[in-house]
Amino acid sequence: MHIIVLENQPSSQRGGQELILLDVCRGLAARGHEISLLYLEEGNLIKQYQEFCSHLIKINSFLLDRSTIKHSLKFFNDIWKVPICRNTVVYSNRYHDVVFGYLLSLIKQVPFVCYLQLPPHTKSFGRPHTLGLKGVNKFIALSQQTKLDWLDTGLQEEKIDIVHVGINRETYQPSENFSATRQQWSIPEDTRVISYVGRLDTEKGIEILIKAFALLVKSGVKSKLLIAGKPVAHASIEAGEEYQQSLEQLSIDLGVASDVKFLGHVTNTTAVYQVSDVTVVPSLWSEPFGRVIIESMACGTPVVASRTGGIPEILTAEFQKELFQPGNEQALLETLSQIIDWRDRDPAFGKRCRQHILSNFSLDNMINGIEKSLLSVAN
């Protein structure tokens, strides 16, 4: 099977969507499938794609701007130059790019599959996007909640497969020596470490985490908060920087600035999980899945997360008690207080976290599911 993959920018600094796609493409290539990557902007993952892709093609735009003949010619020229062979499938990593994906599949007479990693923003749908979505042969949703969100837009249920995200068990592992890990970070063993890993964005609820952390410190718990991630602003770079500054000011106002550390973008997130006692995902929006949750738990570090979106599909069985009401710092404080001392009270809990992820969210399971969906429409 030849898979033509559409990606905005292959960069680890953008978020989980890009990392998921890299894992999928690398895994499919290892199974003998040919991968061609079409992208808009270069990112730091390009070199990794070069290791297994047969073609890497920079595209001018995935959107058709009919206001100028020049742009339209570039758009269709990009489509014509894409190589096609037997059993080709177009695979879009975002629903935003369905216009290009649909026209490519239509002109080249090949099937089109779209990965639904975000809930729909129907207000931004124009006629081209609506037509593009109708031209998709198969959708893959990364959670049941994401599927339900999209069914509300009128998509046919039989067209949507659910494939949960999976991760590499070798990449995310517990620390071999927790004491040594703490020493490397210059953190005393009697200090509880809470971490946040992800983009700095208002919908992520980081203010709620800082407020709950301040309450935890006030209650007498000796603790540190590590915030790993860069601001992602839809308006401008300046707006993103201002948002981070507002978070830093909040920690100052609450009297916990000395205990809150902003790490910026961290390439090796495993190290953050390994040094932490708990990872928090305080999302305010309908988080489609929550890759950070399975990464952290695979490292043996439990996760406290908002009861929203697809997150409850991960934190099942005994891990349901780690869910809290979104936007409620008091509820987050209470949940953190119940679990923060797990290393003393239930030392085997970390192993159960890891086993839960390996059993239900492995990389092989994800690649199996996506491969099955792609093959179901391949000519």
Secondary structure, 3 states (H helix, E strand, C coil): CEEEEEECCCCCCCCHHHHHHHHHHHHHHHCCCEEEEEECCCCCCHHHHHCCCCEEEECCCCCCCCCCHHHHHHHHHHHHCCCCCCCEEEEECCHHHHHHHHHHHHHHCCCEEEEECCCCCHHHCCHHHHHHHHCCCEEEECCHHHHHHHHCCCCCHHHEEECCCCECCCCCCCCCCHHHHHHHCCCCCCCEEEEEECCECHHHCHHHHHHHHHHHHHCCCCEEEEEECCECCCCCHHHHHHHHHHHHHHHHHCCCHHHEEEEECCCCHHHHHHHCCEEEECCCCCCCCCHHHHHHHHCCCCEEEECCCCHHHCCCHHHHHHEECCCCHHHHHHHHHHHCCHHHHCCCHHHHHHHHHHHHCEHHHHHHHHHHHHHHHCC
